[in-house]
Amino acid sequence: MPRLYLIRHGEPASTWGGDDADPGLDETGRAQAKAARDWLLSRPAGERPARVVSSPLKRCRETAQPTADALGVEVEIDPLVGEIPTPAALAPTERPGWLRKVFEGTWGEIRGDLDYDAWRREMAASLRSRGDTAVFSHYVAINAVVSHLLGDDRVLAFRPDHASITVLETDGANLVLVEKGREATTSVL
């Protein structure tokens, strides 16, 4: 079955909720991006990604670029694999508090402008057709897919570390979790 890799972005230059709404990678994050590239390229020929998809946010694009360069492909931008949408009524400074509350609950409990449980199902459905692809995404978005596949309604089904790689398989109709990526050892996201 074709492989699909969900890669959390590398360590950003500023933390979530900081002054920069779209930070790039710091030095550690750039090294993590190269390590992710090396791991992906070390896969056997039948398991190596052929496409690279990224969230539109800078930290994901910068994490994806070394892999795309090595494969000789363009980074395909897909907003669906981006950050969890923030309710429009929230000011940017309110997002960290909103996220903390979201992390404590279930997908059905999240309040905002959309049905977040449907959002996670839509993201998982979109991945089914992306075999042999490296998808560079975010902490909550990866949790959305993994929790859906595990049948776990908690928003945080696991704690993917920066540049961790979660492995899925897809036949175009089904999406199966093969292996969760490396988990973070601290509570800092």
Steps between C-alpha positions, in 0.01 A plus 500: 500500500627853427653684795404841628718692745365770733791714615461763768691818414842557652559724799379853419692821564228612742241318707130478426326803632814709454533829315565338160179339372690307230853425623751307295740244642780565743840332464380184677192491276715523186709205623179309575374568147819350357474199732139442389615521136777249564263258673243526219764446231637198687170311454505205262410590140137389536449707815671826403275804450460629146306818592542767767197681642516778760284721711519859375675613818867588476627250760347212303614629161856537633490148648370359170746675267808280559294189420348659189845613381646152549209339312508763224134596550310815592342540842122479451319737739176370651315712760306192613813362671561834671438609856166441665277791394458760772151643554472834316375677814829434683775759501845357416604552863209277610607202287744349756232491771245357256747230394579404861129446560467304173789272604311395814186386320354295222440582135127529557546753781695760301301817442566723204398583146496144371440139594849398613414130507400532134826692435708208628297248296545717189876517555525122540287450187724732298806298600357171372577599140856618571707183495879528498486856633680691774252739666650774718245614754432602860457354848119526513446407134706182542304425816179552304593225256647260756211538744254439214683183393517375860133575562611726787288812552767678706662793321843388619540131418879534520776763518692510168842658551646754259585328169358168619373276222173311529462221244169414334403267218222556251346307215293799388194384693645425843751678719689297759733616777826303475706684760469816706791739480740575782323666790607818678648448844387833643168678527625786285347496155 
